[in-house]
């Protein structure tokens, strides 16, 4: 069964860092682009970052460029989102997503607050 499991969310102070993890199972991980999305209030999930199967291509939404880094390890079937210089506006539930499979993880909560 295809599955994504996120972890790493926590409460962090402004200016701090967190690393989120997304572990995949049930499909050939290296064949797929993987994205991170986030959701605050309301139903819409907004794109944060995407990485290609080979890691040669990455893309970020403008508000996180220079602060967040997406990476992956195809041997460990894992994608990470390194989040630095966190701001209160980054507070959200963060989801891992494989668009080709329309597969979402369960989400992990990041709270940025003093």
N, C-alpha and C positions, 0 to 999 in steps of 0.2 A: 504494500500500500504506500502510495506517495505521501510524504509527510515533510513538514518543515517545523522545527522547534527552535524558538528564540529564547535567549537568556541574556542576563547582564544588566537589565534595567535596575535603577536604584534612585535614591534621593542624593543629589549632589549640589554643592554650592555653585553659584555663578562663578565662571572662570575655571571650573573644574573639568575633569575628563572622565569619560566612561568608554568601555568597549563592549559593544553588543555582539553576540554570536548567533548564528543561525546554522543549525545542523540539519542536513537533508538526508532522506532515506527513501528507498523504493523506486528510484529512477537513476539514470546515468547522469550524475550531477554535472560533469564536465561538458555536457552537450548544451547546456542552457545558460542564458543570461539570468542573473539574479538581481533583484532590486530590493531596496529598503523604502518603505513608505511610512508615513506617520499620520496619526489622527488625533485631533484635539477635541473640541466640542463639535457636535454635529456628525453626520454620517460620512462625510467625504474624507478619503485618505489621500494625502498629497505625496507626490514623489519626492524622495530625498536623494537617492543615488542608485546607479546601476553599474554592473560589471559584466563583461562578456565572459564566455566560458574559458577563454585563453588568458583572461586578465589584461589583454592588450588594449581593450576599450573600457573607459570609465566615463561616467557622466554624473554631474551633480546639479541640484537645483541651486540657483544663484545665492540664496541666503546661507548656504553651508559651505560654499567654495572657500578653500583655504583653512577651514576648521575641521571638516570631516574627511575621513579617508575610508574608502571601501576596498576590501581585499578578499581573497579567497584561497583555499587550499583544496585542490581537487582530489588529493589522496585522502584527506580527512573529511571530505564532503561538507566543508564548512565555509561560510562567508562571515566576515566581520565588518562592523562599522565602528571605526575609531572616531570618537567625538571629543574634540578639544575646544577650549574656550567657550564652554557651554553658557547659554543665556536662558533667562526665564522663558523666552518665547520658544525655546526648543522643547519645553515640557509637552509630552505627548505619549501616546502608546505607539511604539515602533513595531512595524510588521515586516517580515521577510516575504518576498513574492516572486514567483516564477510565472511570468505572463503567458508563456506558450502553453503551460499546463493549467493556467488559471488556478494556481495553488497558493494559498495563503497560510502563514503560520498563525499561532494563537495570539501573538503580540507580547510585548514586554514594556512595562511602564517606566518612563524616564521622567523624573521630576527635578527641575532645576529651581532651587529656592534657598534663600538664606534663613 
